[in-house]
Amino acid sequence: MSLADQALSYVRAISPYQPGKPITELAREMGIPVDSIVKLASNENPLGMSPKARAAVEKAISGIERYPDQFDLIARVAERAGVAENQVVLGNGSNDVLDLIARVFLAPGRSAVFAQHAFAVYPLATLSTGAELIATPAKNYGHDLAAMRAAIRPDTRIVWIANPNNPTGNFLPYVEVRAFLESVPKEVVVVLDEAYNEYIPAAEHVDTAAWLREFPNLVVCRTFSKIYGLAGLRVGYALASAEVADLMNRVRQPFNVNNLALAGALAALDDGEFLQASYELNRAGMAQIVAALERLKLEYIPSYGNFVTFRAGDGAAVNQKLLKQGVIVRPIGGYGLPEWLRVTIGTERENARFIEALEKAL
């Protein structure tokens, strides 16, 4: 008997998360120079990080010997969101926040509901607690809220919703999400994952943080990894009722967000010019890639994020051909979509490089 046999059975059954292929890994595998590789696989901001955030991070290095103090970032996030400071929980990326929620509310004998083709961390967070995962069939590759409501059982404690959804990009109209919240039993926590919240057009945007006053079983999760360009610093946050936030903080690791991440996130929040530039670049890049997909007669899913998912036929084979050309996108066979690939919106030059490589790959 191996030592692994002593591990919890539900932990042994988990399939590890597969991140996008790093540039350095492809360079080693294919012998391609690092500076000639285009990575459009992990929904990172092609503009990098905010200049204000960079300056703040560089300044924060001088205090790196001190343990972190989350106070300033929590206060700023609370002010922006219109909630009390005791309703904000910081995480080492939003994945950390999702895990905290699962640790508070899930255990063997309990269940959580999520949608087919939704973010892979929801199954990981659920199964790591020994809880049962209930997957509902997708509707047009996105969430079917009616099916998710019907799937809730007496032992269900969490419903995971990504809006917009990753990896498909689908967007649920807020009126539907609110109606779902109104229908869910009050003892069921609804986690609204808004990692791509800032990419939603202003005309369609609703302040979901304001819903916390009406729905104490709602938890809203957001991140600095996407439009803010701080993926490598790992900082995200949850907005919740004071009661739920307190429970999450009880299982949160002390100092789970480091000094550099705290400084960068705080500065990034106040760089509206960078945020607008990132939004506009994404809109232009989305139009550029969608136009190419339509010209190539490839089916795609309309996206509200900073990526677009398209049907490539044999997704694995096309992906391999792209890799040989030094272009990294995201195969999503693990999400039950083996014919599809997800491409992150890059700069105009990076998008053009992808389009040229895709034409050759097809």
N, C-alpha and C positions, 0 to 999 in steps of 0.2 A: 504494500500500500504506500503510495506517494504522499508527500506532505500536502499536495494539492487536494487530495481526497478528504482532508480534514476541513477544507474551506466550506463555507455555506453553499448548499447545492444551487440556490438561486443566483449566487455570484458566479459560480462556475458556468452557468448557462448563458451568461451575458456575452453578446458579441461586442468586442471593443469598438469604440468610435473610430472611424477612418477619416482623418483630416485630408484636405487637399494636398496634393503632392508638392513638397517644397521645391523651390528653384534649384537649390544645391543638389538635391537628390536626382533630379532629372539631368543636371549637368554631369554628375558622376556616371549615371546609367548610359547616357547617349554620347558622352564626350563632347557636349555642346558648351560653348563659352557661356558663363553665367549672364554676362551683359547682353547676350543675344536672345535670351529666353523671355517670353511674355507669359506671366501668370495671371490668368483670369478664372481662378478656381475657387477662391475663398471669400468672395464678396467684400474685399478690402477696398478702401478708398484710394483710387489711383493718384489723387493729389497728395497722398501721404497724410501727415498730421498738420494741424493748424500751426501757423508761425507763432502765435501766442502760446500755444501749448508747448511747442518745442523750447521756447525761451524759458517757460516756467519749469520745465523738466530739467533743463541745464542748470538753472538756479538752485533747484531742489537737491542737486547732487551734493551740495556743500553740507546738507543736514542728514546725509544718508545713514550716519551712525546712530541716529535717534529712531525710536519706535514711532510708527505712524500715528497721527491724530486725525480721525475722520471728521471732526466737528465741522470744519469750514465747507467741505464738499456736501455733507449732509444738509447743512443749513441752506446752501445755494440751490441744491436740488429741490428741497422742500419749498423754497420761495418760488422757484420756477413752476413747480407742479401745483402750487396752491394748497399744500397739505402741511400738517404739523411735522416738526423734525422727528418726532417719535413714530412717524409713519414711513420713514425711509430706512431701507436696509441695503447696505453696500455689499457687493460681491466681487470676487476675483473673476471678473467677466460675468455676463448674465447666466452662463451655465452654472456657476457657483450658486447663484440665487435660486435657480430652478431646483438644484439639489437640496438646498436648505428647506424649501417648501415641501419637497418629498419626504425629507427626514422628519419634519414636524408632523405630517398628517398621514403618512403611509406606513404600513407594516404588514407582516403576514396576516391573512384573513381580511385584508382590505383591498380595494381596487381603484384604478384610475382609468379614465376614458380619454382616448386621443383618436385623431383621424388618420386614416391611411394616407401615406405620402407626406406626413407632417415631420417636423424636426426630430432627428434621431436621438437627441438628448432626452426627450420625454420618456421613451422606453427605458433608456439607461437609468434615469433617475428613479423611475417607478420600480423596475426589476431589482435594483440594488437594495431596496428596502424589503424585498420579499413579497411585495404586493402583487396582485394580478393586474395585467395590462389588458384592457378591453379596446380593441381596434375596430373602428367603424368604417365601412366602405366610403371612399371618397365620392364627391359629387363634382364632376367636371375637374377632377384632379385637386380639388380643394375640400374644405370642411363641409360636411352635411350636418348642420346644427340640429335638424329634426331627428336624424339618426343618432346623433350623440346624446340628445336628450332622452331618447327612448332606451339607450344603452345603460343609463344610470341605474344602478342597483342599490339596495339598502346598505351594502357595504362600500359603496363608492364614496371616496373622500376628495378626489381631485378630478377636474376636467381640464385638460391642456388645450389651449387654443392659440395658434400663431396667426397674427394678423398685421401685415401680410404674411403669408405662409412661405416657409423655406422648406424644400427647394423649388416649389412650383410657382411662387409669386402671386397666388390668388389673394384677392382682397374681399373680406366680408363687409358689406355695408353696415354701418354702425347701428342702424335701426334694427337689423337682424340680431346683432350681438346683444343689444340691450334687451330685446324681447326674450332672448335665450336666458339672460341673467334673471329676468323676472320670473321665468318658469322653473328655474333650478331650485331644488330644496336648499334651504338656508344652511344646512350642515355640510353642503358640498362646496369646496373651494374651487372657484373658476380662476384659472391662471391665464391671463391675457398677455401673451408674449409679443411685445411691440419692438422687436430689434430693428425693424426697418421703418419705424414710425415717422421719421423725419423725411422720408422719401414720398410720403403720401401728399398729393396736391392739396394746397390750402383750401380749395373749394370743397373738398370731400373730407376734410379733417374734422374730428371731434375730440374734445378734451376728455378722454376717458378717465383721467385722474379725478375729475369732478364727480364721477359716478361712485367713488368710494364712500361718499356721504350717505348714499342710498343703499349700497350693497357692501356690507361688511365682510362678505365671503368672496369679494373680488381682490385679486392681486395683479397689479400691472407691472410687467418687467420690461426694462429698457437697457440699452447698452451704449458704451462709448466706442465700440469696436467697428461700427459700420461708417456712418456718415462723418463721425468725428475723427476717424482715422487713427484710433488708438488700440487697434487689435492686439498689438504686441505688449501693451502695458497691462491688459486684462483688468478692466473695471466696468461693472454694470451695477444696476440697482433695482430694487423692488419698491413699489408704492403699495401700501396695504393699510388696513385698519391698525390702530395702535396695539390692539390685542394680538393680532397675527404677527405684526412686526416684532413685538416683544418675544414671542415664541421663536421666531426665526433667529433673533439675536442670541437666544439661549444656546442654539446649536452651531452658531457661526464661529469659525475659528478666530481667535484674537488676531488682530492686525492682518486680516485677510486681504487687504488692499494696501499695496506698498506706497512709500512716500512719493516716488516719481509718478505713479499712476494717479494719486490724489491730486498732485500739483497740475499734471497735464489735463486731467478731466475738468478741474476747476477753471482753468484758463480757457479750455475749449468751449465751455458753456457760454462764455462771453464773446466769442469770436463769430459774430453773426455774419460778417463778410465772407469768412471762409465757408461757413455752413451754406450760404446762398450760392457761392461759386460751385461747391460740391453738388448741390441739388441741380443746378443748371447744366453742369457737365454731364450728370447722369441722364437728364432728360434728352440732351442732344445725342449722347452715346446710345441710349436706348433706341432712339429713332434711327440712328445709323445702322445698328445691328438688325433691328426688325425689318428695315427696308431690304437688307441683304437676304434675310431669311425668306421674305416674301418673293424676292426675285429668284431665289433658288427653289421656290415652291416647297419649303419645309414648314411643317406644322409647328406652331409655337404656342405657349400659354401666355396670354397677356399678363404682364407683371407690374406690380406696384413697388417692387424692391429695386435693388441696384444690380439686378441680374435678369436673365431670361432663359427659360427652359424650352428646348426644342427637340423635335423627334428626328433622330439622325439615322434611323434604320437599325443597323447593328452598332449600338452605342459604344461597346467595348472596342470594336475594330476601328471605328472612326476616331475614337479617342487616341488609340495607339498611333494612328497616322498623324494626328495633330502633335502628339508628343515628339515624334521623329522630326517634326519641323520646328520644335522648340516652343510650342504653344500648349500651355496647360489649362484645361477646362475641368469641369467636375463630372465624372460619370456618376449616375445615380441609380444604378441597378440595385444597390442596397436599399433603396426606397421603394422597390417594386416597380421601377421604371427603366428596364434594361435597354429600351430603344431610345432613351432620351439622354441628352447632355445638358448641363447647366453652365452658362457662360456669364461671368461677371462683366459688368460694363466698365470699360477702361477709358483711357484717353483716346482721342480720335486716331492717333497713330497705332495704339495697341489694338483698337477695334478693327482697323484696316488690316493689320497683320493677321488677326484671327480670321477675318472674312476671306482673305487670300488663301490661308492655310486650309480653311474649311472647304473651299472650292476644290482644292487639290485633293483633299482627303476623300471627297465624294466621288 
